[in-house]
Structure formats: structure tokens, C-alpha cells
């Protein structure tokens, strides 16, 4: 394999058609959005997102804004060590433990007539790592909330209030979460995987005596057990595999800056369940300390392979600031945004099909949705170790 594949290592993904009618507003969304679109919005989290989520409206070529000083590892002709990648990621996300942003969600989906459509909603994203996240979407002008994705230390939830006569809340606990139960939200990944898809979580610490895998041979004693490091198929990205909540988290890094440009969540069979593409790094303002200058992707596109579904979150006015507990208080949220019915996902079991052996779910409670693509993205390095 020669060269870096030109393009920073992240392959060009979907070229979604640009429609000047995208910004028709959530008024039309609330009147006509079908159930398939609601599932697409749910993908903004658990899938999310859920942004969640980073190409320009015409495609995948948005330029980055002024960026932070890159972690230089020299000319990207040699695979960096796991320790270099992990340390760079830890330093980058150290000031992103709290994130607040105003959010625009652009959802592309296929309706019941087979037509690909695009809708838009607006709201806010609030994060306090490692376990609190809140994404509210609706009609911002009137502060009306139609969708609310959230999680705290013990629970996760999705409130669907689009149809006032059929509003519903899905609620579960992290301890009982499974891919099939999470798929009720729109994708078989853990609700807190939204943080990973945004590229703002650290990698496991490097090991003193590594037992992980350096793909393509060579020696790297810093790879922790169970992790893998190698080049992407085009030779343009450093790819790191570490354990995820339901399977594997795979991160694609630019080899010169070691910034994440793509995140994939693989199921336990090694298939990509959902992935995100990260672009347009912007400064995150840190309240009370202007000397701290963290950057993160402000445009994230989340996609479910094998489907036309994509959710793009554009994050504006990004800040690291104090965030109250109210956005993560489920009882308070249900009083503020009531729903007609609540479904307890801990009690829900997916239907079995003939011949199923419970594969695809850690507790043997069901199977993963179909239409996933096999994983063939991490291969032996053409450049050696």
C-alpha cells in the first residue's frame, strides 16, 4: 500500500443531497414526522449521537476551524505507540468532562414510501462525564421539547412527546442494558456510547508490559491487554481497538495530530453497529479560566450501516461550565415533560425468531437487528511496526 490515501485517512462517506428546504422548521416536523424518523432521532444518542453529528450539508468536506496545537509525533511514516495515542487523547479530553452546547439535529431517513427525507430539530446537549448526558430536541423558539434523551448514574431514558396523544417514555437502568433493549432507542449500542461517538472519552491507560496486539507485527510494550493498534486500510489513519460496553470501541486518529476523526462501535460479532465521523474542531470555552483551551468536533455525523439513516448534530456555543442536576433528574423531567405511557425496558424482552440461540446479547435475551456490515477495517500495517 503506498501513500496515505490522501484525505486525512477518513474515507469519504455519504454524499447526502443538499436541500434548501431542510430548515422548514420543527413545526412541520411535529405535524408529519413518521415513526422511522423518530427512530432516526433516537439514533442521535444511542446512536447517536448523537453528535452526533459532521459533515457539511453537501457532504464530508467541511474545513476545520482554528485548531489546538497538535501533538506532533514526527512525520507520520511510522505507527505511533499505543501510549502516545492514549496520552494525546487523555490530554485532549481532560477539559471536556463537562460540555454544554446548543444543538441542531439534521436527520436523514427513508420514509414508509421508500423516499429519503431530511428533517431538522433544535435543542441542547449537556454532559457531565462519565455518566450524565442530556439531549433535548424540539421547537426552540417556543421552548417546546418533543424528544429528550438522558442518562444519569443509574438510569437512561428516551421521551417521545411528538404526538401528544401517543407520547411515551422508555426507561431502563445501566445494569440491565442490552443491545436489544437499547435498539428500542434506534441502535443496539449503550446510551452512554454517545460520549464515545462524540470522541470525548479517554482510552485505557497504557501498560507497562503490554499484552495487546500490534497489527502487522513489531513490538509495542504499551498496548494494554485486549487492545489492538494498526493502520487503516488506506494507510492514512491510526486505528485503535479497545473494549466497549457491548463489544469493541474503534477509534480512527489522524497520525500527525492524533485527533479522533471517526469512532465505530462494534457488536460482539465484530460488526459495525454504528459509527460517527468527527469534523470542524472548535474551541470549547472554559468558564472562569480562559487559559484552558480544549477543542472538540462541533459537527458529528452518526450513521447506522446498511440503512439510509444518518443524524448530524451541529454543536454551537460550546462551553465547559457548571451544569445543574435538573437535566439529569428523571422524576423532575417527567413532571416538566409528561408522557402518556412509560415502558420499563428492564422488563422488556425482544421476540425470538425460530432458530435463535440468543446470540448477540450478553444475557442471551435476544438477537441483534440485521443489516450490519462485517468488520474488515483493521489490517496489517503496510509500513511495518
RAURZI-V856580 format. One record per residue. N is the residue number from 1. RES is the residue in one letter. PHI is phi in whole degrees, -180 to 180 (* if undefined). OMEGA is omega in whole degrees, 0 to 359 (999 if undefined). Layout:
n & res & phi & omega
N & RES & PHI & OMEGA
N & RES & PHI & OMEGA
This chain:
n & res & phi & omega
1 & X & * & 181
2 & X & -114 & 177
3 & X & 72 & 181
4 & X & -104 & 178
5 & X & 80 & 180
6 & X & 47 & 179
7 & X & 127 & 173
8 & X & 72 & 173
9 & X & 94 & 178
10 & X & -95 & 182
11 & X & -63 & 176
12 & X & -62 & 182
13 & X & -101 & 186
14 & X & -65 & 171
15 & X & -106 & 184
16 & X & -75 & 180
17 & X & -65 & 180
18 & X & -85 & 179
19 & X & -123 & 179
20 & X & -71 & 177
21 & X & -92 & 183
22 & X & -58 & 187
23 & X & -86 & 177
24 & X & -70 & 175
25 & X & 96 & 184
26 & X & -81 & 176
27 & X & -59 & 177
28 & X & -67 & 179
29 & X & -57 & 184
30 & X & -72 & 182
31 & X & -91 & 191
32 & X & -130 & 186
33 & X & -67 & 179
34 & X & -79 & 185
35 & X & -63 & 180
36 & X & -63 & 178
37 & X & -72 & 178
38 & X & -63 & 178
39 & X & -64 & 178
40 & X & -66 & 176
41 & X & -63 & 178
42 & X & -64 & 180
43 & X & -65 & 179
44 & X & -68 & 180
45 & X & -115 & 186
46 & X & -69 & 174
47 & X & -119 & 188
48 & X & 5 & 282
49 & X & 175 & 98
50 & X & 60 & 296
51 & X & -134 & 27
52 & X & 44 & 999
53 & X & * & 270
54 & X & -166 & 173
55 & X & -121 & 173
56 & X & -64 & 185
57 & X & -63 & 180
58 & X & -99 & 179
59 & X & 156 & 191
60 & X & -111 & 190
61 & X & -120 & 180
62 & X & -67 & 178
63 & X & -73 & 176
64 & X & -77 & 172
65 & X & -85 & 179
66 & X & -52 & 188
67 & X & -112 & 176
68 & X & -73 & 181
69 & X & -64 & 182
70 & X & -71 & 173
71 & X & -85 & 188
72 & X & -84 & 178
73 & X & -116 & 183
74 & X & 85 & 178
75 & X & -61 & 185
76 & X & -74 & 178
77 & X & -109 & 180
78 & X & -132 & 182
79 & X & -63 & 176
80 & X & -68 & 177
81 & X & -74 & 175
82 & X & -58 & 181
83 & X & -60 & 179
84 & X & -62 & 181
85 & X & -67 & 182
86 & X & -64 & 180
87 & X & -66 & 178
88 & X & -64 & 180
89 & X & -67 & 179
90 & X & -62 & 179
91 & X & -66 & 183
92 & X & -69 & 186
93 & X & -97 & 184
94 & X & -59 & 180
95 & X & -100 & 178
96 & X & -118 & 177
97 & X & -72 & 174
98 & X & -127 & 182
99 & X & -139 & 173
100 & X & -126 & 179
101 & X & -157 & 166
102 & X & -79 & 194
103 & X & -135 & 168
104 & X & -117 & 179
105 & X & -109 & 177
106 & X & -113 & 188
107 & X & -114 & 173
108 & X & -112 & 185
109 & X & -155 & 176
110 & X & -104 & 183
111 & X & -82 & 185
112 & X & -67 & 177
113 & X & -93 & 179
114 & X & 85 & 180
115 & X & -88 & 176
116 & X & -83 & 184
117 & X & -126 & 179
118 & X & -132 & 178
119 & X & -131 & 183
120 & X & -137 & 173
121 & X & -142 & 183
122 & X & -133 & 180
123 & X & 177 & 185
124 & X & -140 & 173
125 & X & -116 & 179
126 & X & -135 & 186
127 & X & -136 & 167
128 & X & -130 & 183
129 & X & -71 & 12
130 & X & -98 & 192
131 & X & -133 & 183
132 & X & -113 & 179
133 & X & -145 & 178
134 & X & -144 & 176
135 & X & -126 & 179
136 & X & -109 & 182
137 & X & -135 & 179
138 & X & 173 & 180
139 & X & -103 & 190
140 & X & -66 & 184
141 & X & -60 & 181
142 & X & -101 & 181
143 & X & 61 & 178
144 & X & -79 & 181
145 & X & -108 & 180
146 & X & -104 & 179
147 & X & -134 & 179
148 & X & -143 & 174
149 & X & -101 & 181
150 & X & -154 & 175
151 & X & -157 & 170
152 & X & -129 & 186
153 & X & -63 & 186
154 & X & -118 & 189
155 & X & -123 & 170
156 & X & -136 & 184
157 & X & -158 & 174
158 & X & -138 & 178
159 & X & -106 & 180
160 & X & -112 & 184
161 & X & -116 & 184
162 & X & -63 & 178
163 & X & -101 & 184
164 & X & -61 & 180
165 & X & -90 & 182
166 & X & -137 & 182
167 & X & -68 & 185
168 & X & -147 & 174
169 & X & -122 & 174
170 & X & -102 & 185
171 & X & -133 & 177
172 & X & -151 & 177
173 & X & -108 & 180
174 & X & -60 & 183
175 & X & -63 & 184
176 & X & -105 & 184
177 & X & -68 & 176
178 & X & -136 & 178
179 & X & -57 & 182
180 & X & -66 & 179
181 & X & -68 & 178
182 & X & -65 & 180
183 & X & -64 & 174
184 & X & -62 & 176
185 & X & -81 & 181
186 & X & 138 & 179
187 & X & -159 & 185
188 & X & -83 & 175
189 & X & -129 & 182
190 & X & -67 & 180
191 & X & -54 & 180
192 & X & -76 & 175
193 & X & -66 & 174
194 & X & -55 & 179
195 & X & -63 & 178
196 & X & -67 & 181
197 & X & -66 & 175
198 & X & -80 & 179
199 & X & 76 & 186
200 & X & -115 & 176
201 & X & -112 & 182
202 & X & -77 & 171
203 & X & -93 & 175
204 & X & -57 & 182
205 & X & -63 & 177
206 & X & -66 & 182
207 & X & -98 & 174
208 & X & -75 & 174
209 & X & -127 & 187
210 & X & -72 & 175
211 & X & -125 & 178
212 & X & -80 & 187
213 & X & -117 & 170
214 & X & -97 & 186
215 & X & -66 & 181
216 & X & 98 & 179
217 & X & 88 & 183
218 & X & 92 & 185
219 & X & -131 & 173
220 & X & -149 & 185
221 & X & -81 & 183
222 & X & -102 & 184
223 & X & -77 & 179
224 & X & -68 & 182
225 & X & -59 & 179
226 & X & 90 & 180
227 & X & -91 & 178
228 & X & -139 & 179
229 & X & -134 & 178
230 & X & -170 & 177
231 & X & -93 & 173
232 & X & -71 & 182
233 & X & -56 & 181
234 & X & -88 & 178
235 & X & 73 & 185
236 & X & -107 & 181
237 & X & -137 & 171
238 & X & -87 & 185
239 & X & -114 & 182
240 & X & -123 & 175
241 & X & -106 & 172
242 & X & -137 & 181
243 & X & -66 & 173
244 & X & -108 & 182
245 & X & -72 & 180
246 & X & -112 & 183
247 & X & -166 & 182
248 & X & -128 & 170
249 & X & -100 & 180
250 & X & -117 & 181
251 & X & -120 & 177
252 & X & -105 & 183
253 & X & -116 & 169
254 & X & -66 & 186
255 & X & -70 & 180
256 & X & -86 & 183
257 & X & -99 & 186
258 & X & 59 & 172
259 & X & -91 & 177
260 & X & -72 & 180
261 & X & -120 & 181
262 & X & -159 & 178
263 & X & -133 & 178
264 & X & -122 & 173
265 & X & -109 & 181
266 & X & -98 & 177
267 & X & -80 & 185
268 & X & -70 & 176
269 & X & -94 & 179
270 & X & 83 & 179
271 & X & -99 & 180
272 & X & -73 & 179
273 & X & -84 & 180
274 & X & -163 & 176
275 & X & -144 & 178
276 & X & -128 & 174
277 & X & -119 & 189
278 & X & -112 & 179
279 & X & -142 & 173
280 & X & 57 & 176
281 & X & -66 & 178
282 & X & -134 & 179
283 & X & -72 & 174
284 & X & -98 & 181
285 & X & -68 & 178
286 & X & -104 & 180
287 & X & -60 & 175
288 & X & 88 & 180
289 & X & -154 & 182
290 & X & -73 & 180
291 & X & -74 & 179
292 & X & -83 & 187
293 & X & -133 & 177
294 & X & -74 & 176
295 & X & -122 & 172
296 & X & -151 & 179
297 & X & -67 & 179
298 & X & -99 & 176
299 & X & -129 & 183
300 & X & -135 & 175
301 & X & -109 & 178
302 & X & -108 & 182
303 & X & -134 & 175
304 & X & -107 & 182
305 & X & -58 & 178
306 & X & 83 & 179
307 & X & -134 & 176
308 & X & -81 & 186
309 & X & -72 & 170
310 & X & -145 & 178
311 & X & -128 & 179
312 & X & -111 & 174
313 & X & -104 & 171
314 & X & -106 & 184
315 & X & -103 & 181
316 & X & -119 & 178
317 & X & 54 & 183
318 & X & -64 & 181
319 & X & -142 & 165
320 & X & -101 & 185
321 & X & -150 & 176
322 & X & -64 & 179
323 & X & -125 & 180
324 & X & -67 & 181
325 & X & -81 & 185
326 & X & -53 & 181
327 & X & -65 & 183
328 & X & -115 & 180
329 & X & -98 & 186
330 & X & -63 & 180
331 & X & -60 & 179
332 & X & -66 & 179
333 & X & -66 & 180
334 & X & -68 & 173
335 & X & -74 & 181
336 & X & -77 & 182
337 & X & -128 & 185
338 & X & -67 & 176
339 & X & -128 & 182
340 & X & -73 & 186
341 & X & -146 & 176
342 & X & -119 & 177
343 & X & -108 & 180
344 & X & -85 & 183
345 & X & -69 & 178
346 & X & -64 & 181
347 & X & -94 & 185
348 & X & -86 & 175
349 & X & -122 & 181
350 & X & -70 & 178
351 & X & -67 & 177
352 & X & -92 & 174
353 & X & -107 & 182
354 & X & -59 & 179
355 & X & 94 & 179
356 & X & -67 & 176
357 & X & -116 & 179
358 & X & 80 & 180
359 & X & -69 & 177
360 & X & 96 & 179
361 & X & -135 & 187
362 & X & -54 & 183
363 & X & -96 & 179
364 & X & 70 & 187
365 & X & -91 & 180
366 & X & 166 & 183
367 & X & -127 & 178
368 & X & -76 & 173
369 & X & -60 & 180
370 & X & -81 & 176
371 & X & 69 & 171
372 & X & -106 & 179
373 & X & -99 & 178
374 & X & -61 & 181
375 & X & -90 & 176
376 & X & -137 & 192
377 & X & -96 & 182
378 & X & -102 & 185
379 & X & -134 & 178
380 & X & -62 & 181
381 & X & -70 & 177
382 & X & -75 & 186
383 & X & -103 & 182
384 & X & 84 & 183
385 & X & -81 & 999
